[in-house]
Amino acid sequence: MKILVLVTGIGYGHTIREYTLIKEILKKYPRTKVKVITYGTSWPFFKNKYPTIKIRGAKLPDYEFNYKIRSILKANLFYPLKHIINIIKVKKAIREFRPDLVITDFEPSGIIASRKTNTKFITIFNFNPNILQQYAKENKINYSIKLQASYVDHYYRLSKKVVIPTLFGPHKNVNRFVYTNPIARQSPKEFDEKRLMKKLGLKRRPILIAIGGSNFGIDLVEKMLNILPQFKEEFIIFGYPYSKEKISKNITTFTFKPNFLEYLMVCKGIITLAGHNTLSELLVYKKPSLIFPVKNHIEQMLNAYEIKKRKYGIVKNLNSLNSDMLKKSMQDFIKAIPVLQKKLDKLNVNGTGAKEIVSIIDKFK
């Protein structure tokens, strides 16, 4: 079997999701030939693991904690031309590689090229129309959210099969939409917390700060670096590229760690944006969370809405990253960790989404 995988290269969430799925496919079908097409943060991750083709993706223009449609459109004036070039590249790859199936983690060029070459494909993305409908009943939907929803809906309509990993377990499958459990790279049952503490050289359980490699989290960390020394906690930051590992007595930073789940297993809580992959794994691992969703980002908004509605974490919607507000949010979170943990201990969420997608592929290919 041959599988061509297209991965959106913004942040590590899509990257980790597809890497987990590829490994699950190879576990069941070891002779499968895999080729990846991607860009951005996904490119250096995949290029030494599988044959990988580089394309050019959209740009997120700044580091502000706000998803501004006008700024994004301005920064991507030439993206339509890049998109056409990407489609040509993907079509060429399909004709040369001749995959049995194309898997596109919401990379539009994969959807268009697969249709034009009459190649079977499935679209994977975590935007859940059901959750948007629930959100709209309780909140006003602005123009930015409507525009993003229309964009996603357009490509969903072009896809015969859309697989949507959820945060809290499958919804009822309807028409082209198939829902799965969250995707976690490993089960927490595979780890021993005491052994991990020794292996990782930790004397006490840390609080993790995970920003997923995206621009939006950079400003968050910049503000936090001035606040964290004031807390009597151990902090480990993932995804911050501008400093070496140990920058103060209680702050350690990593650009990327393949064993992130080991740190997640031993941590007492996590501070993060509202990316779907991170939230999926912290729910599977039952970890208290302080979540800062990027304003006007439809995916992050809906992910945070689900967590807040079910009260499994603290969600703070910040118009600006004021240092005093950020400090107060962290104080409230640290105080709330024991209460959140008691509630999470009763949660039963399985991170088996990747296995379920392999079963979907078996029926679809």
C-alpha positions as CSV (number, residue, x, y, z in Angstrom):
1,M,0.0,0.0,0.0
2,K,1.1,3.6,-0.8
3,I,0.0,6.6,1.2
4,L,0.6,10.2,0.5
5,V,0.2,12.4,3.6
6,L,-0.2,16.2,3.4
7,V,0.3,18.1,6.6
8,T,-0.5,21.7,7.5
9,G,2.8,23.1,8.7
10,I,1.6,25.7,11.2
11,G,2.6,24.6,14.7
12,Y,3.2,21.1,15.9
13,G,-0.4,19.9,16.4
14,H,-1.0,18.7,12.8
15,T,2.5,17.3,12.7
16,I,2.2,15.2,15.8
17,R,-1.3,14.0,14.8
18,E,-0.2,12.7,11.4
19,Y,3.0,11.3,12.7
20,T,1.0,9.3,15.2
21,L,-1.4,8.1,12.5
22,I,1.5,7.1,10.1
23,K,3.1,5.0,12.9
24,E,-0.3,3.3,13.5
25,I,-0.7,2.5,9.8
26,L,2.9,1.1,9.7
27,K,2.2,-0.9,12.8
28,K,-0.7,-2.7,11.1
29,Y,0.8,-2.6,7.5
30,P,4.6,-2.6,7.9
31,R,5.2,-2.7,4.1
32,T,3.3,0.6,3.5
33,K,5.2,3.2,1.5
34,V,4.7,6.7,2.9
35,K,5.5,10.0,1.3
36,V,4.8,13.4,3.1
37,I,4.1,16.8,1.6
38,T,4.4,19.7,4.0
39,Y,5.9,23.1,5.0
40,G,6.7,25.2,8.1
41,T,7.4,23.5,11.4
42,S,6.4,20.1,9.9
43,W,9.1,20.2,7.2
44,P,12.2,19.7,9.5
45,F,10.2,17.2,11.6
46,F,9.4,14.9,8.7
47,K,12.2,15.4,6.2
48,N,14.6,12.8,7.8
49,K,11.8,10.3,8.7
50,Y,10.1,9.8,5.3
51,P,10.5,11.0,1.7
52,T,9.2,14.5,2.0
53,I,8.3,17.2,-0.5
54,K,8.3,20.8,0.5
55,I,5.5,23.2,-0.5
56,R,4.7,26.8,0.6
57,G,2.0,27.5,3.1
58,A,0.1,30.5,4.5
59,K,1.8,33.0,6.8
60,L,0.7,34.1,10.3
61,P,2.0,37.7,10.1
62,D,2.7,38.6,13.7
63,Y,3.1,37.5,17.3
64,E,0.1,39.2,18.7
65,F,-2.3,37.1,20.8
66,N,-5.1,37.8,18.3
67,Y,-6.1,36.1,15.0
68,K,-6.6,39.2,12.8
69,I,-8.2,38.4,9.4
70,R,-7.1,41.6,7.8
71,S,-3.5,41.2,8.8
72,I,-3.5,37.6,7.7
73,L,-5.0,38.5,4.3
74,K,-2.4,41.3,3.9
75,A,0.5,39.0,4.7
76,N,-0.8,36.4,2.2
77,L,-1.5,38.6,-0.9
78,F,0.5,36.1,-3.0
79,Y,-0.9,33.0,-1.4
80,P,-3.3,32.3,-4.3
81,L,-0.3,31.9,-6.6
82,K,1.5,29.7,-4.1
83,H,-1.7,27.6,-3.8
84,I,-1.8,27.0,-7.5
85,I,1.9,26.1,-7.5
86,N,1.3,23.7,-4.5
87,I,-1.6,22.0,-6.4
88,I,0.7,21.5,-9.4
89,K,3.4,20.0,-7.1
90,V,0.9,17.7,-5.4
91,K,-0.6,16.6,-8.7
92,K,2.9,15.7,-9.9
93,A,3.7,13.8,-6.7
94,I,0.4,11.8,-7.1
95,R,1.1,10.9,-10.7
96,E,4.7,9.8,-9.9
97,F,4.1,8.1,-6.5
98,R,0.6,6.7,-7.5
99,P,-0.7,6.4,-3.9
100,D,-3.6,4.2,-3.0
101,L,-4.8,6.9,-0.7
102,V,-4.1,10.5,0.0
103,I,-4.5,11.7,3.6
104,T,-4.7,15.5,4.0
105,D,-4.6,17.1,7.4
106,F,-6.5,20.0,6.1
107,E,-4.0,21.1,3.5
108,P,-6.2,22.5,0.7
109,S,-3.8,21.6,-2.1
110,G,-4.2,18.0,-1.2
111,I,-7.9,18.1,-1.5
112,I,-7.9,19.9,-4.9
113,A,-5.1,17.8,-6.4
114,S,-6.7,14.5,-5.3
115,R,-10.0,15.5,-6.9
116,K,-8.3,16.6,-10.2
117,T,-6.3,13.3,-10.4
118,N,-9.3,11.2,-9.3
119,T,-7.4,9.8,-6.4
120,K,-9.1,8.5,-3.2
121,F,-8.5,10.8,-0.3
122,I,-9.7,11.5,3.2
123,T,-9.6,14.9,5.0
124,I,-8.6,15.0,8.7
125,F,-9.3,18.1,10.7
126,N,-10.7,18.9,14.2
127,F,-13.1,21.6,13.3
128,N,-16.4,20.2,14.5
129,P,-19.6,21.8,13.0
130,N,-21.6,20.4,15.9
131,I,-19.6,22.3,18.4
132,L,-19.9,25.5,16.4
133,Q,-23.7,25.1,16.4
134,Q,-23.7,24.7,20.2
135,Y,-21.4,27.7,20.6
136,A,-23.6,29.9,18.4
137,K,-26.6,29.2,20.6
138,E,-24.8,30.8,23.5
139,N,-22.5,33.3,21.9
140,K,-22.5,35.9,19.2
141,I,-20.6,34.9,16.1
142,N,-18.5,37.7,14.6
143,Y,-17.5,38.2,10.9
144,S,-14.0,36.6,11.4
145,I,-15.5,33.4,12.8
146,K,-18.1,33.2,10.1
147,L,-15.4,33.7,7.4
148,Q,-13.2,30.9,8.8
149,A,-16.2,28.6,9.2
150,S,-17.2,29.2,5.6
151,Y,-13.6,28.5,4.4
152,V,-13.5,25.1,6.3
153,D,-17.0,24.2,5.2
154,H,-16.0,24.8,1.5
155,Y,-13.2,22.2,1.7
156,Y,-15.3,19.8,3.8
157,R,-17.9,19.9,1.0
158,L,-15.2,19.0,-1.5
159,S,-14.2,15.9,0.6
160,K,-16.1,12.6,0.3
161,K,-14.8,11.6,3.8
162,V,-14.0,13.9,6.6
163,V,-12.5,12.4,9.8
164,I,-12.9,14.6,12.9
165,P,-11.0,13.7,16.1
166,T,-12.9,15.0,19.1
167,L,-11.8,16.0,22.6
168,F,-14.3,14.0,24.6
169,G,-15.3,11.1,22.4
170,P,-17.2,10.4,19.1
171,H,-20.4,12.1,18.0
172,K,-22.9,10.3,15.8
173,N,-21.5,9.9,12.3
174,V,-23.5,11.8,9.7
175,N,-23.0,11.6,5.9
176,R,-19.4,12.4,5.1
177,F,-18.4,13.1,8.7
178,V,-16.8,10.4,10.8
179,Y,-15.9,11.2,14.5
180,T,-13.2,9.5,16.5
181,N,-11.8,9.6,20.0
182,P,-8.9,12.0,20.7
183,I,-5.5,11.1,19.3
184,A,-2.8,10.6,21.8
185,R,0.7,9.3,20.9
186,Q,0.8,6.9,23.8
187,S,-1.4,5.7,26.5
188,P,-0.6,6.9,30.1
189,K,-0.8,3.3,31.1
190,E,2.6,2.8,29.4
191,F,4.4,5.0,31.9
192,D,5.5,4.7,35.5
193,E,5.5,8.2,37.2
194,K,8.1,7.4,39.8
195,R,10.6,6.1,37.3
196,L,10.0,9.0,35.0
197,M,10.7,11.5,37.7
198,K,14.1,9.9,38.2
199,K,14.8,9.5,34.5
200,L,14.0,13.2,33.8
201,G,16.0,14.4,36.8
202,L,13.0,16.1,38.5
203,K,12.8,16.5,42.2
204,R,9.2,17.8,42.2
205,R,6.4,17.8,39.8
206,P,6.6,20.7,37.3
207,I,4.0,22.9,35.6
208,L,4.4,22.7,31.9
209,I,3.9,25.6,29.5
210,A,3.3,24.3,25.9
211,I,2.9,26.8,23.1
212,G,3.0,24.3,20.2
213,G,5.7,26.0,18.1
214,S,3.2,28.7,16.9
215,N,3.8,32.4,16.7
216,F,0.9,33.2,18.9
217,G,2.5,31.6,22.0
218,I,5.7,33.6,21.7
219,D,4.3,36.7,23.3
220,L,2.7,34.6,26.0
221,V,6.0,33.2,27.0
222,E,7.8,36.5,26.8
223,K,5.4,37.9,29.4
224,M,5.6,34.8,31.6
225,L,9.4,34.9,31.8
226,N,9.1,38.0,34.0
227,I,6.5,36.4,36.2
228,L,7.5,32.8,36.7
229,P,10.4,33.5,39.1
230,Q,7.9,34.9,41.5
231,F,6.2,31.5,42.0
232,K,7.5,28.6,44.1
233,E,6.9,26.2,41.3
234,E,9.1,24.4,38.7
235,F,8.2,25.4,35.2
236,I,9.2,23.7,31.9
237,I,8.4,25.5,28.7
238,F,8.0,23.7,25.3
239,G,8.0,25.5,22.0
240,Y,10.0,28.6,22.9
241,P,12.9,29.0,20.4
242,Y,14.8,31.9,21.9
243,S,16.8,30.6,24.8
244,K,18.8,27.6,26.0
245,E,17.5,25.0,28.4
246,K,18.0,26.4,31.9
247,I,17.4,30.1,32.1
248,S,16.7,30.5,35.8
249,K,16.4,28.3,39.0
250,N,12.8,27.4,38.3
251,I,12.5,27.8,34.5
252,T,13.7,25.3,31.8
253,T,12.9,25.7,28.1
254,F,12.9,23.3,25.2
255,T,12.2,24.1,21.6
256,F,10.9,20.5,21.0
257,K,11.1,17.2,22.9
258,P,10.1,13.9,21.3
259,N,9.4,12.6,24.9
260,F,7.0,15.4,25.7
261,L,4.4,12.9,27.0
262,E,6.9,11.8,29.7
263,Y,6.9,15.3,31.1
264,L,3.1,15.5,30.7
265,M,2.8,12.3,32.7
266,V,4.6,13.7,35.7
267,C,3.4,17.3,35.6
268,K,0.9,18.7,38.1
269,G,-0.7,21.0,35.5
270,I,-0.2,22.6,32.1
271,I,-0.5,26.1,30.7
272,T,-1.2,26.2,27.0
273,L,-3.0,27.7,24.0
274,A,-6.1,25.9,22.8
275,G,-4.5,23.7,20.1
276,H,-6.5,20.5,19.6
277,N,-3.5,18.1,19.9
278,T,-2.3,19.4,23.2
279,L,-5.8,19.5,24.7
280,S,-6.5,16.0,23.5
281,E,-3.4,14.6,25.2
282,L,-3.8,16.6,28.5
283,L,-7.4,15.2,28.7
284,V,-6.3,11.7,28.1
285,Y,-3.6,12.1,30.7
286,K,-6.1,13.9,33.1
287,K,-4.0,17.0,33.7
288,P,-5.4,20.3,35.0
289,S,-5.0,23.2,32.5
290,L,-4.9,26.9,32.2
291,I,-5.9,27.7,28.6
292,F,-5.3,30.9,26.7
293,P,-7.2,30.6,23.3
294,V,-6.0,32.8,20.5
295,K,-8.7,35.4,20.0
296,N,-10.9,35.0,16.9
297,H,-9.2,31.7,16.0
298,I,-12.1,29.4,15.3
299,E,-10.4,26.2,16.2
300,Q,-8.9,27.5,19.4
301,M,-12.2,29.2,20.3
302,L,-14.2,26.0,20.0
303,N,-11.7,23.8,21.7
304,A,-11.5,26.2,24.7
305,Y,-15.3,26.4,24.7
306,E,-15.6,22.6,25.2
307,I,-13.1,22.5,28.1
308,K,-14.8,25.5,29.8
309,K,-18.3,24.2,29.4
310,R,-17.4,20.9,31.0
311,K,-15.2,22.6,33.7
312,Y,-12.1,20.5,33.1
313,G,-9.8,23.5,33.0
314,I,-9.6,27.2,33.4
315,V,-10.0,29.3,30.3
316,K,-8.9,32.9,30.1
317,N,-9.9,35.0,27.1
318,L,-7.4,37.9,27.0
319,N,-7.7,40.9,24.8
320,S,-4.1,41.7,25.7
321,L,-1.4,40.0,27.7
322,N,-1.3,42.4,30.6
323,S,1.3,41.1,33.1
324,D,-0.9,41.7,36.2
325,M,-3.8,39.8,34.6
326,L,-1.5,37.0,33.6
327,K,-0.1,36.7,37.1
328,K,-3.6,36.7,38.6
329,S,-4.6,34.0,36.1
330,M,-1.7,31.8,37.1
331,Q,-2.3,32.3,40.8
332,D,-5.9,31.2,40.4
333,F,-4.9,28.2,38.3
334,I,-2.3,27.0,40.8
335,K,-4.8,27.3,43.6
336,A,-7.4,25.4,41.6
337,I,-5.2,22.5,40.5
338,P,-6.4,20.1,43.4
339,V,-10.1,20.8,42.6
340,L,-9.6,20.3,38.8
341,Q,-7.6,17.1,39.4
342,K,-10.4,15.6,41.5
343,K,-12.8,16.2,38.6
344,L,-10.4,15.0,36.0
345,D,-9.8,11.7,37.9
346,K,-13.4,10.8,37.1
347,L,-13.0,11.5,33.4
348,N,-12.8,8.6,31.0
349,V,-11.3,9.6,27.7
350,N,-9.5,7.2,25.4
351,G,-6.7,8.4,23.1
352,T,-7.4,5.8,20.5
353,G,-8.3,8.1,17.6
354,A,-5.3,7.0,15.4
355,K,-6.3,3.3,15.6
356,E,-9.9,4.2,14.7
357,I,-8.7,6.2,11.7
358,V,-6.8,3.1,10.5
359,S,-10.0,1.2,10.7
360,I,-11.7,3.9,8.6
361,I,-8.9,3.7,6.1
362,D,-9.4,-0.1,5.8
363,K,-13.1,0.4,4.8
364,F,-12.4,3.4,2.6
365,K,-9.4,2.3,0.5
